[in-house]
Amino acid sequence: MRNTYKFTKLYSGGVPQFLEGDIFKTIIPLNDTATLKSGPMKSDQVSDQVEQDEISRKILEFCLTARTKREISEYIGYKNLTYLTRTFLKPLLEKGKLLYTIPEKPKSRLQKYITKQRH
């Protein structure tokens, strides 16, 4: 708590608030100088979405032939399979754009993914 007071005064000139209740909250006031030192407060959501859409498109093109999760991750350059699954594969599966090759066993080690063909 001492450091919180010390550094809040140093960076923003304000005083932090500590609120006790069911959930403990800390409110740290920031000024323009503090945000310049720590970087922007929000990400560029539009460019993040464009990048995510581009990667999803690459996955769908790559999976015209059935592919394993590892093959997909190597193709798009992601090493973290959990992140790949949560961020790209699961949304594509939920939208029906990507299909399991073994739908009755979604967690099978032999599972592959294939793009749903449009008719």
Buried (B, 14 or more C-beta within 10 A) or exposed (E): EEEEEEEBEEBBEBEBEEEEEEEEEEEBEBEEEBEEEEEEEEEEEEEEEEEEEEBBEBBBEBBEEBBBBEBBBEBBEBEEEEEBBEBBBEBBBEEEBBBBBEEEEEEEEEBBBBBBEEE
